[in-house]
Amino acid sequence: MIIFGTGSSTIHPKKLEGGSCPYCNTENNMWIQGYRKYIHVFWIPFFPIGKKVYSVCGHCKGAFEEREFQNQQLIQSFNDFKNNQIKTPWYHFTGLTILVVFIALLIVLPYLTK
């Protein structure tokens, strides 16, 4: 039985302005997609451990990393999204929050029963 592991959640995609697909050369049809990885215990997320960002072509569905771009405008849009727009979802801290509340109750409860 697996009680801990890692999972990931998808950050909403955003259309990249300008540029073309490195594979099929389709113009203005690139999307950027982010993923946040987290550690979970019994499928309850505890805390995030990393992020990964890809660009996806809307035409050929090819997934590309930043190093595969030749267009400077695409690289700039990619970096802006990666550094500024990928926020950690609140539910990635659910397990940690439950643990902190449980520990706080264990500390406070003996004083409330006196």
C-alpha positions as CSV (number, residue, x, y, z in Angstrom):
1,M,0.0,0.0,0.0
2,I,1.4,3.4,-1.0
3,I,0.9,6.0,1.6
4,F,3.2,8.8,0.3
5,G,4.5,10.0,-3.0
6,T,4.5,12.9,-5.4
7,G,1.8,14.4,-7.7
8,S,1.4,17.4,-9.9
9,S,-1.2,19.9,-10.8
10,T,-1.6,21.9,-13.9
11,I,-1.5,25.7,-14.0
12,H,-3.8,27.3,-16.5
13,P,-2.3,27.7,-20.0
14,K,-1.6,31.1,-21.6
15,K,-1.3,31.9,-25.3
16,L,2.2,33.1,-26.2
17,E,2.2,36.2,-28.5
18,G,4.2,35.9,-31.7
19,G,6.7,33.3,-32.7
20,S,6.4,30.0,-34.4
21,C,6.5,26.3,-33.5
22,P,10.1,24.9,-33.7
23,Y,8.8,21.7,-35.2
24,C,6.0,22.6,-37.7
25,N,6.6,26.4,-38.0
26,T,3.0,27.3,-37.4
27,E,2.7,31.0,-36.6
28,N,1.0,32.4,-33.5
29,N,-0.3,29.1,-32.2
30,M,2.0,28.5,-29.2
31,W,0.7,28.0,-25.6
32,I,2.6,27.9,-22.4
33,Q,1.7,25.4,-19.7
34,G,3.0,25.1,-16.2
35,Y,3.0,22.2,-13.7
36,R,3.6,22.3,-10.0
37,K,4.8,19.1,-8.3
38,Y,4.0,18.3,-4.6
39,I,4.6,15.7,-2.0
40,H,1.5,13.9,-0.7
41,V,0.6,11.5,2.2
42,F,-2.5,9.5,1.6
43,W,-3.2,11.6,-1.4
44,I,-3.4,14.8,0.7
45,P,-0.8,17.4,-0.7
46,F,1.6,18.6,2.0
47,F,4.0,21.0,0.2
48,P,5.2,21.9,-3.3
49,I,8.6,20.7,-4.4
50,G,9.1,22.2,-7.9
51,K,7.7,23.5,-11.1
52,K,8.1,22.7,-14.7
53,V,7.1,24.8,-17.7
54,Y,6.5,23.7,-21.3
55,S,5.3,25.3,-24.4
56,V,2.8,23.4,-26.5
57,C,2.0,24.0,-30.2
58,G,-1.7,24.2,-30.8
59,H,-1.3,22.7,-34.3
60,C,1.1,19.7,-34.0
61,K,0.7,19.3,-30.1
62,G,4.5,19.2,-29.7
63,A,5.8,20.1,-26.3
64,F,9.0,22.2,-26.1
65,E,11.2,23.5,-23.4
66,E,12.8,27.0,-23.3
67,R,16.2,25.8,-24.8
68,E,14.4,24.6,-28.0
69,F,13.2,28.2,-28.9
70,Q,15.1,30.3,-31.4
71,N,12.8,33.4,-31.2
72,Q,13.9,35.9,-28.6
73,Q,10.3,37.2,-28.1
74,L,9.1,33.6,-27.3
75,I,11.9,33.2,-24.8
76,Q,11.0,36.4,-23.1
77,S,7.3,35.5,-22.8
78,F,8.3,32.1,-21.6
79,N,10.5,33.5,-18.8
80,D,7.9,36.1,-17.8
81,F,5.3,33.4,-17.4
82,K,7.7,31.0,-15.6
83,N,8.9,33.6,-13.1
84,N,5.8,35.7,-12.5
85,Q,2.6,33.9,-13.3
86,I,3.0,30.4,-11.9
87,K,1.5,30.7,-8.4
88,T,1.5,27.8,-6.0
89,P,-2.1,26.6,-5.5
90,W,-3.4,26.9,-2.0
91,Y,-4.4,23.3,-1.7
92,H,-0.7,22.2,-2.0
93,F,-0.4,23.1,1.7
94,T,-3.5,21.3,2.9
95,G,-1.7,18.5,4.7
96,L,0.8,20.9,6.3
97,T,-2.1,23.0,7.5
98,I,-3.9,20.0,9.0
99,L,-0.7,18.9,10.7
100,V,-0.1,22.4,12.2
101,V,-3.8,22.6,13.5
102,F,-3.5,19.1,15.0
103,I,-0.2,20.0,16.8
104,A,-1.7,23.3,18.0
105,L,-4.8,21.4,19.4
106,L,-2.5,18.9,21.2
107,I,-0.6,21.8,22.8
108,V,-3.7,23.9,23.8
109,L,-6.1,21.2,24.8
110,P,-4.5,20.3,28.2
111,Y,-4.8,24.0,29.2
112,L,-8.5,24.1,28.2
113,T,-9.5,21.1,30.4
114,K,-8.2,22.6,33.7
